Each structure stands twice: as structure tokens, then as C-alpha cells.
Amino acid sequence: MDVISAYHQLGSYRAAADECGTTHRTVKKIVDKFEADQAGVPPPPRAERAHNYDSVADLVAERVDKSHGRISAKRLLPKARAAGYTGSDRNFRRLVAEAKALWRSTNHRGRRPAVWEPGEYL
């Protein structure tokens, strides 16, 4: 049974939740969203969350640029810890990987196409 129709038929969140096999909190969330959509109220915009590595992102970008994208997160982590980074190693590796990918996308060395001349190679 549909959660919204179950709520309208039974009249309570808990009864609809028992009927649909979910929790009353989920039913309330679904019904509130449905009623807001019916009223034409747009959902509130999501707030951008701050990352725990935002304070050292500039340092990482600078070091990646200076090393031409060759520095590893393992070598960069002690410098970041000295600069105030207190997050996990894994999260820091993700930051360095993103910075290196961004550096590679803007600094593509590329390959030149081969120009063959007749008789150059046997």
C-alpha cells in the first residue's frame, strides 16, 4: 500500500507505518514532503558542509603544483598536520587525490601525432 494513501485512510503516522512496514518518522517525512509539493512550497536549499581539510586545501594545492602532481599524500601529511590538519589519513588522501587530478586536467602534456614519411622505416 502507498504510504500517503495509508496515512489518509488510517489517519495516523504510526498506523500507516504499521501497515506499510516502516517507521512513523519515515511516514511523517514522506507525508510532509508530499504536502509541501502539493502546496507549491520549494524545499529549503541544502547548506554546504565544511570539510575538515578546508584549512589546508591551499597548502595541498600549492605543493601539488610545485611538485608537478608527483607528491604523495604520505609525504604531505606531516606538513599538513603542522599546519593544523586534525582529520583522518584517508580523508587527507582523498583531498590530495582530488588536487592531483585537478592539476593533471589543467596541465596535460599530451602526445603529438606521428608524422610518417614514405621510406622512413622499413
C-alpha angles and dihedrals in degrees: 000000000000114000094227095048090045090054092049092048098044100033101218137078094230095050091049090048092052090049094048098038098243138098127282090240091059091049091051091050092050094046093047091050091048093050092047090051090050092050092050094240111150116228116257114264116258116252116238110246120225117236123225089234097055091101093060100034092100091051091051093048091049093050093046090051092046092051093042091243095305102108117105127224089239091063094041099048097079090053090049092049089052088051091055107271110150101170131105127291092239094054089049091051088055091052092050091047091053091048092049093048090050091049092049092049092054097039103048112167093195133188127264117230116251117255110209123201122197112262095012094117130025 
